[in-house]
Amino acid sequence: MKKILLLATVLVSVFLMSFIYGDPLNIGDALPKADVKMKDISGKEISMQMAKKENGLLVMFSCNTCPFVVKYQARTQEICAYAQKMNYGVIVINSNEAKRTDDDSFDAMKQYYKEQKYNWYYAVDENSSIADAFGAMRTPECFLFDKNLKLAYHGAIDNNATGDAMDLRNHLRIAMDELSAGKEVNVKTSRSVGCTIKRKG
């Protein structure tokens, strides 16, 4: 009986999370909240529409301290720089609203940006509203949009979050290459492994 009650509790929790935060975007969906302004670490107000470039836009949900984000720091720098080289806009979004007075404060974001030598937008998602619209749940979690701002890839940077991938595949980089070559993205989704986004409540 206890096992049944536990299973029911888990199922209800999953259902409520999906209801509250929304389902993840589907491949082919349009970029949501494209014109909503967010505060960048520069102090300027920017939108995802403003961040896009000729070939599309990479949106990455991330933060400052998640162990998986830390593990991916070098790969994040590499893939974001590669996206810019391939003429995709880049915006990294911090949706950890429940930690704004702690490790994911605006001042902490500015320091992290400086330490990581980012050369792209790093913006605050107030009340996690952008993450909710995307159905984003983890850090890091990536959404790649094509030149028409339709979702072409959603998931992880690669398949090596735990460091034990037998056959390394750089999902996000390959998706960019395929889009840039006018091809259909072969692997459109992958499983994001990381910390949960810290929403209020």
C-alpha angles and dihedrals in degrees: 000000000000090000091052092050091048092050091048090051092051092048092049090049092051091048093049092048090052091048095047099041100030131237118291115268115270123234107271095029118134121252106271124223089008094163099041110120121232129186111254120205087255087068092246124123111242137172133208089247088058091049098053123104136197097287097039141267139296114210115190124184108212144137142199108268114022107128090230091051089050091049089051097045097109092042091048091054091047097048095044091050089047091051090054090048089053090050099254119137116238131211125169113201128202109205098169093122093161090063101048092118092047137037094340099049119134091254091050089050091053091051092047091049090053094046093048092045092228116187097191139063120299108187140183117241103209113216088355088272095146092048089049091052091051094042086234114169109168147046118262100028123150134208118186118196125194127230090281090052093248117142110259102165136016127182142045131355089241141337096266106086093129095041095241104094110146093200111028114216121182096212098180097045092048090049090054091049092050094048092047090052091052092250130132114260107254100202104037100173138026136173116273113217118196148086119320117255107259104234123180113265 
